[in-house]
Amino acid sequence: MNRLVITTEKNDFVIFDTETKSVVFRKDETEALHCHHLAGQHRHPFRPFGIAEDEKSIYIASNDKLGQFNKATYEFEQIVDIPLWLNTHQVIKDGNTLYVCNTAIDTVGIYNLETGENKQLSLNYMSVVEQVLIPRNAEELDSRHVNCIYDAGDKIYFIRHNRDIIDSDFGYFDKATLEPRILVSAGRSCHGIKIINNELISLSTGAGELISINLSSLRVTKVPLVDPNSTFLRGLEYFNGKFYIGGSINFKKTLEIEPSCYLFILDTSTGSIEKIELEDHKLINDLKFIT
């Protein structure tokens, strides 16, 4: 079974089987992931979002909590002790190091679980900062909206979403030096990064498009997918020639016109798109294949 972990507004996560094309497991809400102390700060206190994995565990971020779950049984194990804030987005685990989008303060947190060393790489100031302010709500200190990261071996690629004020920025930082570099600006309110055959693929959520950026020429190609006024694209994975894309109901721009959100499966060999309803859910926060 190819397991796609999906975080939504309900459940800690759900497991989607790409062979049967159905949800085969739903993990009930874990009280430890509820951040009741963050109520009234413009994000729901229970907000499972970023997903990471290692050999034995799945990690789910919910605001300032990072939950660790058994990969075989899906049982909750513990809260990982690292500094987080509200509105945490994507997470990467690379050996003993966690990289986390601390979206509310425009940083990528870099946490060494072995040594206990914690760093904050500001993608607003483009440098490691010694101290950060504690936001009073999700928007107060969020100017760039650092929302997505991608592990490319010796580099971490990132998106500065830019809150639909200007085009999104794509860049990377070196894992060893933590020196960031902006490569190109493209798309509106972008989400998700996959790199395939020297092409960086992302979702231009504000335009309802899939975009491809050639990492040599920086040429941008756009493929229309949805009406952005009704569908909010967020969540991007790739497996065996197919993209798996989350399509949420865009409550910011339209009245509810669909009963549930959708998973779009784009076959790159044929160009066909299959649309699968994710019943009983309105939003997809993130999705990730686990081994």
Order of alpha helices (4+ residues) and beta strands (2+ residues): beta-beta-beta-beta-beta-beta-beta-beta-beta-beta-beta-beta-beta-beta-beta-beta-beta-beta-beta-beta-beta-beta-beta-beta-beta
